[in-house]
Amino acid sequence: MSSLPRSVVIKGTGSYTPDNIQTNNDLTKYVETSDEWIFTRTGIRERRIASADETASDMGAIAARRALESSGLKIEDIDLVIAATITPDMPFPSTACLIQTKLGISNAVCMDIEAACSGFLYIMEVAASMLKCGRYRHALIVGTEKLSSILDWEDRTTCVLFGDGAGAAVLAPSDTPDVGLIDFKLGADGSKGDVLYMPGGGSAIPASSQSLDDRMHFLKMRGREVFKLAVTVMEQAAKEILEQNGVNSDQLSCVIPHQANLRIIELISSRLEIPMDRFYLNLEKYGNTSAASIPIALDEAYRAGRIQSGDLTLMVAFGAGLTWGAALVRSP
Ligand code: ACO
């Protein structure tokens, strides 16, 4: 490509979820809960739990390999790897570097970006911008999470909501205008950081026997507040991106929302006046997989034929930070 690319397209997608299924009934062994409570409040029936020796980078590498296969590209075509995760194998090196090594990618820029459940949309915009500069040829972007490793299995208000898994996409520049990643609308409000966070393990509260006793290395959440904020920011981001691009909601063939809670998605559906049957849903089987949620759903939607050539798809997410994002994609 001689001049700068006119657009960036999704060349391939892949996903991976562990085989081990944990049902709502299984959770009653750890906490006082029921299938009825969890399903009616969230729409979740079961989630996948990684094995003890399976890491976020292991899962991410499998999803990445599948994305590469579906793109038709080769390992040596990739020169940019970006991962999004709140459950990296370790604080450093980055999960992207670990995935690079597992795939045998020899010559690439690799980094992690952390924006919790909005992470995949964040890395998508960063990778797309880097490709549009013309300095990189193809990007591999990966959302991967082993949330089971940071859940407090004695806290029924959080441990029932999340699961493990990974999703990935290969992005490529294109000379065709108005296709692929049409636009993004990302946002953040750090003043709301205390509604959903993990206090321990960083420089504020390094790991110690005291921090372990105080259960500081687990995810903490004020669910009701998160619920309200999620609906507000997702509605706003979606409306802004549609308006900015002169798109009417009935022009959308598919909506891929962050899969956190069916009730949140139903509210978004009614506020945007987009029927529920246009939303791709899989949270019943996986729960909330944070940064992996959108890429797993995207991969499944492509493979199920829910997204066809020419279709306009909206992706919309929110997460800890508080962060949020929307992306508009036209399939080539
Ligand atoms: N089983 C049974 N009872 C429960 C459970 C459970 N698993 N969890 C909470 N309860 C109880 C509570 O203790 C409370 O009991 P009380 O009235 O005796 O005090 C009662 O159920 C109601 O609790 P609420 O928290 O008010 O329940 P709510 O209807 O708000 O549902 C939920 C809770 C499902 C967590 C909801 O608030 C929610 O989905 N919030 C959004 C969470 C979310 O999406 N988080 C992901 C963020 S994305 C990221 O970045 C990771």
Residues whose N, C-alpha, C, O or C-beta is under 5 A from the ligand:
A	BS01	ACO	E32 T33 S34 W37 R41 A116 C117 R156 T157 V160 G223 R224 V226 F227 A260 N261 S290 F318 G319 A320
